[in-house]
């Protein structure tokens, strides 16, 4: 199916670049490529891409630095990191830099395409969401068209992943939402090793909507379960 979605592939490995570009193009997307981190950052900042595939270990500028600099200028473009560095520390560093998802090499192209579709779906305008779903509760309002949240009249910009997490939690006000449900509703897939991914993104969301992350008013951790949103600032025991 042909689309107008533009995807930037940043990887210093020519074979991987060409294989990804071919398969992604065959799936109906438009691709552009960069050979190293500096070129990738330049293209990402000068063009409007719908998604960026980003390697970690590259000459001139590593992927973590590229990701961090992209996020300074563009909070919403989905970034999928593709890398051979698969430790928990590497994943955490990637998410802390602003990556939305993380796939370890070697990977199957169908898995790449699955995650591309999930990230693009997450980044679509909210007019496509059911208008009956909750967009405002208590002190919190979410603005789907701009991927923003308003908390006590303070507006903050969210990444697509942070927005989807908050959107999911607002459908279950004052009710614990399990990590498995968040993985399914936000990412559309997931297993035990993806739990860390959820926690890092929830941490980023909490920093934006809470005045004090050590004693959160709205976004609470439910031990051994997941998270609970109390937009009125009250915990219901």
N, C-alpha and C positions, 0 to 999 in steps of 0.2 A: 504494500500500500504506500503510495507516494505521499510524502509530507513536505512541509517547508521548514522543518526543524533543522537547525544548523548545529553541528557538533564539532568541537575542536579536540583533536587528538594530539597530546603532547608526550612524546616518547623518543628517546635517543636511539632506540633499537629500530632500524629500518624495516626489518622483517615483521616485527610486531605492528609497526605503524601501517604498513601496507596491507597486512592481513585484516587488521581492525577496520581500516578505511574501506576495503573491498566489501567485507561482510556487512558493515553498518550501512554502506551505500545500497547494497542489495536489499536491505530491509526498508529502503525508502527515505533514508535521511540524507542530508547534504553534509559532507565532511570537509574539514580543513585540517592541515597538519602543521606541527612545529617540531623542529629537530632537537631543541634543547630548552632549558628552563627560561633563559632570557627571551628567546623568540616566542615561546609560549605565553609568557607574561605580556609581551608587547601586543601580540595578536588578541589576547583575551581582553585587554584594556581598550584596544582600538576598534573592536568589532562587537557586534551583538550576537552572541551565541546562546542557544537554548540549553546547552549542556557542555561540560568540559570533562574529558578523560585525561587524567594527569598521572604520569609516572612519578615516582619519588626520587630515585637516584639518577640524576642527569648532570651533564657538564654545565658549567657556567652558573647555574642556579638550581638548587635542588627543589623537588616538588613541594615540600613543606613551605619553603619560603615563597614560592610562586603562589601557592594556595592562600597564604596569609595576606599577600599583597593584593590578590584579586579581591579578597573579602573586604579590604579597606575601601575599594571603589565600587564593588558590586556585591550586595548582601544576598541577592536572591538567585543568581545563576547556580544550578545544581552542579556539584563537583564530585566526580567518582574517581577515586584514586586507585590505580592499577599498579601493583608493586610486588616484588619478591620479598619485601620486608614485612613479615607477618606476625611479629611478636605483639603481645598486648601493649607494650610500650610504644611500638611503632604505630599501632592503630590509634592509641590515645593521642599521640602527637598529631596524627593526621586529622582527627576529629577536632582537637583543640585549635588547629590552624583554620578550621572552617569547612573541612570536607563533609559531604553529606553521606557518603558511603565508601566502602573500602573493599576491594577485591584482590585476592592474592594470586600472583602468578605461580605456576601456569594455570590458566583458567580455560573453561569451555566458552566458545563464542555465544552459545545460547544463554549462558549465565550472564554474560555482559549485556546482551540484548534485553534480558529480563529486567535487569537492574536499570538500564536506560529507560525502558518503558515505565517502570515504577517511579523513577525520579521525574520524568516529564509529566506523568499524570499528576504527581504531587504538586507540580509547579503551575498547573493550569488555573485560569481564573475561576474564582469561586462562584461565578454566576452559574457554573455548571453543577453546583451542589444543590441539594434539595433545600428550597427556601424555608421549609418548615423547621430545619435544624437550628439549634440554638447558636446565635452569634453574639448574644449579650447576656450576662448574668452577673448580678452583684456589682462589684467594683471593676469588672473586666469586660471589655468589648473587643471583638476581633474584626478587623477590616480586611476581608478576603481579597479585594481587588488590589490592594497595595501591600499585602502581607505584613500588616502592622497590628499591634495590640495597643489598646488604650487602657491604662490602669490608673484610676483616680485622676483622670484628665491628663495624664502623662502618656505621650505616644512613643512607642518604641518600634523599631524595625526588626522583623524576624526573618530568619532564613526559612526557606520552604519547609525544611524538616521541623524546625521549631514551631512553625505555624501549624503544621499537621498534628504535632503532638498536642499542642494547646487545643486545637479544634477537637481532637479525639477526647481529651479530658473534659471538655465542656459538654460533651454528650453524656457524660457520666458524673454530673456534679455531686460532690459529697460521697461518692462511691469509689472504692478502690478499683483501679484498673490494672490488670496484671501485665507483666512484661510481655507475655505471649500475645495478649490482645493488642498492645501497642505495636509490636513487631508486625502483626498481621495487618492492622488497619493503616499503619503509617508506611511500612516498607513493603508489605504484601508478601513477605517471606521472612525467614529467620530461624535460627537455632540457638543453642546454648551459648555459642561463642559470640553471638551478636548482642548479647545482653549488655556488654560493655559499651557498645555503640549507643544504645538507648540511654544509658546512664550519663554519658558525656553530653549528649544533646539536651537531655533534661537539665543538666547542670548549666548549660549555656542559656536555656530558657529561663531558669530560675534567676540567674544573674540579671536578666533584663526586666523581670516583672516584680522582683522582690526588693524591698529596701534593705533587708538584712538576710542574707542567704543562710546564716547560721540559725536563725529563728524565723523560718519562712511563715508568712501569713496566709499564703494562698496555695502553694504547690508543695505538698507534703509527701515524704517517703513513707510507704507502708512496708515495714520490714518483712522480708520473705514473700512479698506479694507484688508490689509495684508502686504506683503513685495515686494520689488523690488530690483533686482540685476543690478548694473551698473558696469560691469567688466572693463570698460575703465576709470572708476573713474569720469564719467561725468553724471550729472543728466539732462535728457532731459525733458524740461518743455513742 
